[in-house]
Amino acid sequence: MLLSLKNVSKTYKNGVKALDNVSIDIHAGMFGLLGPNGAGKSSLMRTIATLQAPDGGSIHLDDLDILNNKIEFRKTLGYLPQEFGVYPKMSAHDLLHYFAQLKGISNSSERNAIVDKALEVTNLSDVRHKHVAGYSGGMKQRFGIAQLLLNDPKLIIVDEPTAGLDPAERHRFLNVLREIGTNHIVIFSTHIVDDVKELCTDMAILNGGKILAQNTPKNLVKALSGTIWKTTVTKDQLPTYEASYNIISSSFDEDSNLVIRVMNDTQPAPEFIPTDASLEDVYFTTLKQEQQIELNS
Ligand SMILES: Nc1ncnc2c1ncn2[C@@H]1O[C@H](COP(=O)(O)OP(=O)(O)OP(=O)(O)O)[C@@H](O)[C@H]1O
C-alpha cells in the first residue's frame, strides 16, 4: 500500500501559501507529521482527505488517482478532523450501530461483529452503554477512531488527536493508534515530538507548507549522532552563549540548572560534553536550519 503525493500546492484566497510543492511517499504503518502551529498540517490532511482541492499536484493511493476519484477513494478513507461534532445523548453502542447503518451495513449480525470489534480495538467495550456526550476528551477521541473503523478504511488520517489529552489518556490513545497502524496507513499530525518518538515508523517535519525532512525517527536521530553537546550555564551567561554557539534548546535539569544543547561537528569549547542526539534535537535543528535559509534568501 502506498500513498504518493507529487508537487501538491495550496494557496488560500488570502494569499497564505499553506502547501508548497509537497512530494512525499507514505507506506503502511504509523506516519507522523510533525510541525509547529500554522505549519500546514491540517491543510495537508484536508487535502489528502479530498475535503479541499489543491491548486496543483497529484495524489495516488496505489493506482487510484484520488483527486479525480473522490467518491471511490472516500470509501477507503477514515478521517478524524481536529475538531469534530457534538454528540447526542446516545450510548457508544447505539451510536455506532446508527453510523454503521448509515454506512450501508444492513445485516445485523455483520453489524454486531463490526461494532463489537471497533469498541474492542478502541478499548471502549466497558463503557459502551454510557452516553458519548458524557465521555472524557480521550474517550471521545477513541470513539472517533471507533467510528472511522466501521467501514474498514485502508487509509486513516488523524489530525492532532493528542492535543488537550491528559498523559494517561494520551498514552491510551497512542496505544489504540499503534494497534491499528499495523495493517493500515495511519497519518497522524502533531506538534508533540514525543508522540512521534513513541509511535511512528516513518515521519516528516513540515513547516511553512514544505516538507523539511522525511525518514524513520531512528535514522533522523542517527544523522545527528556525534554533533550534539551540552553544558550548564547561568541565566546571565546565556546571552553570551547564544551569541557564540548554535544553541538548539535550553531547559532546566532536575537540579534546576540551566542546560543548553548545541549542535557542532566538533567540541565547541572545553566546558561542553558530548550527549546523545534526540528527536527533539532533530526537530529544533531542522526548523532552525530552515529559518536560516529563509533569512539568507
Ligand atoms: N481556510 C483558510 N483560509 C485562509 N488561510 C488558512 C485557512 N486554513 C489555514 N490557513 C492558514 O494556512 C496556514 C497553515 O494552516 P494549517 O491549519 O494547515 O496549519 P497547522 O499546521 O494545521 O496548524 P495548527 O496546528 O495551528 O492547526 C496558516 O497560516 C493558517 O492561518
The ligand as an ORCA input file, in Angstrom:
! r2SCAN-3c Opt
* xyz 0 1
  N      -9.294     28.321      5.191
  C      -8.213     29.066      5.300
  N      -8.152     30.307      4.742
  C      -7.041     31.060      4.852
  N      -5.908     30.703      5.493
  C      -5.906     29.490      6.078
  C      -7.054     28.615      6.022
  N      -6.757     27.477      6.709
  C      -5.496     27.627      7.154
  N      -4.989     28.822      6.790
  C      -3.613     29.329      7.047
  O      -2.725     28.395      6.415
  C      -1.570     28.169      7.236
  C      -1.493     26.690      7.577
  O      -2.592     26.371      8.428
  P      -2.918     24.891      8.914
  O      -4.159     24.954      9.746
  O      -2.899     23.970      7.773
  O      -1.659     24.602      9.852
  P      -1.470     23.553     11.031
  O      -0.064     23.059     10.915
  O      -2.554     22.543     10.989
  O      -1.600     24.444     12.311
  P      -2.376     24.174     13.702
  O      -1.520     23.196     14.426
  O      -2.354     25.531     14.329
  O      -3.725     23.666     13.345
  C      -1.744     29.064      8.457
  O      -1.043     30.270      8.186
  C      -3.242     29.312      8.520
  O      -3.526     30.560      9.127
*
